[in-house]
């Protein structure tokens, strides 16, 4: 018996695990394919039907989706809590901005660069983080989130980062003479990146490495005794997670055409964490809901009441956690379970 | 040398603020085993209540007990209404609820009392000791922190309720089997944390001034102190709070590149380095896990 099968054969204990394993092992049936095609079709058609501002907002939702996907790999799949993913987002954004602004590199090529930089940074940060657990890890990542924007302000780096002023970027045009305006092109570009990111993440966790990550989350000691190299996998999870969030940051910089240290404060990390929990921890498609929540709900709260927008936002969060403590993913699972009990 | 002493003393003085906050964080951690992001905002709200009572002309010796009592009931109310119904939800769901609470309390306070920065009268008078090295307020603050620490220590060590609270937090299932009302203990824990927080707020407010965002950075330092000292140990948390204050001041004075902007990052960095070598804080217990 290989290690690989022995982990897969362990009976999944919690509902989340069971659902996750079921989800991973199933091949999509005709109905799911139909749903996927309709969703994809409507998301591709969307930028030709709505206003430019809404296209921009939808693009940002996708950017946050990629970032939350990354956080989900670390926190949801591998069980390491991070309050500092805003730092990786910032690192990605600055990598892209500096490459485009100082060295005139094309926006497309900044993405692999941001991915590489953030993977290395994340992996290296993951090494000391190996020794920390729970709240202590939360504090360490939190420190990272607080330190990073300050680093970009430091005078020795001002040649590249332009200090507090930040860097302004140009908006890319659609390539190959496609009949698209800049916003539409950026949206479709980001959409393609999001789909690629999602497929990669899905395939990653469906395979041996993904099972090892989940085994570490559920019982690190048992995973280790099964032969999983926990130190390596946990650092890798940090690296890959940072890679995703860094790519999101680079895309975000391209879409917003601006980076400055103060766009990447601690509240960005908190927003990503909230998005993760609202979407569903450990459920990859939840990232999309999380991204939408991060972008739209604060604005909605503001439109309900200017003076009490924070209170409205907080109440929405608390109510959501009552109604669906395990996020949109948990709610969908519960609904499906309820429906199948009722009508089978 | 004189500069060093001066910086040490002023580090200890600011450390007193963080120690206060760290203490109330550890209190609530002992009772519920979650880090409460809304702790600082709860303390801020209590401080505003104290200010309002003073504004209405009540004397200090009525205001303080009244504020503590209101905060205590407020903490219990929050636990009963908001936290209790969550039950066994995941750690992250709790974290999000805390973030929600943070937003609600902060927004309410700025709605009721707006963003004006207000001076808060010191309960210890305005003078200072040792040739202006340390103000009466700072001495009073440190003394009260240590007193509260001693009282809490005695409470958790020698009283039935205190022991029951620790048991309920440590192992809810066994505690319930032993006849402890776990829910009630959690509520008491929240009440006490809110009460300790209100004392911290009233002690801190004369130094940092009163406004809805006054607690944000203090909460961060408080967390850092609590985690540095070890979350399982109130005395460790207080020591951690003082240590953070001293580190922050010394780093700000002696490391050249660091302006006031970088004090917090440096303090946090040092703490992370400490944590890498002592993963459960300086004074924390290592928890042995059974497989």
Interface residues (C-beta under 8 A of the other chain):
Chain A: X75 X81 X128 X131 X132 X133 X134 X135 X136 X138 X139 X140 X142 X143 X146 X147 X150 X151 X153 X154 X156 X219 X221 X222 X270 X273 X274 X276 X277 X278 X281 X307 X308 X309 X310 X311 X312 X313 X314 X315 X316 X317 X318 X320 X321 X322 X325 X326
Chain B: X29 X35 X82 X85 X86 X89 X90 X91 X92 X93 X95 X96 X97 X99 X100 X101 X102 X103 X104 X105 X106 X107 X108 X110 X111 X220 X223 X224 X227 X231 X257 X261 X262 X264 X265 X268 X269 X271 X272 X275 X276 X279 X280 X281 X289 X291
